[in-house]
Amino acid sequence: MSEQDALKIHEPQERAELAHADKRLAPVSLAMAILAVAVGALSMLGHRAHSRVLLAHTRANFWKAELVGNKTREHADSALLGTLDVIAPANTAQAVALKEKFKIEMKRYQNQEAQDTGEGRRLEVASERARSKANRFDLGELFCELALVLSSITLLNRDRRFWFAGIFAGIAA
């Protein structure tokens, strides 16, 4: 290993010692520690928000599956009602009762569809709200990480303008 390589290895340690000796940079280090905690907190909240998005999507999908199932049952009842006239042309009491039962079932499915449509809209709105909240957390995390990087640059070149830019990015977060 050359002498120049050996000097490069020790350079970060020397910079750290200089930064430790320079008390003017202590607020920058404190701000970086606070920003690191904020990044972790925003990351955790973002993950939870994305989990809520998945849960809302799952609920909406179950609702849609329920709606499709009801439409399938309604269609099956309608088809069976039509075939009853062909199979049992005589209007016996049993055939009339069965027809009436299927008509009641079909009306119930139609009424249920109106209620399910409202529930479906509510679930879609909840899903969109959860998605926008998750996106805001992601954006906040991004700005917090930007603030952390800018503050780190301050430690490297001793220019406090980067620290102020980092503070601004942290506030934006």
Disulfide bonds with the S-S distance in Angstrom:
none
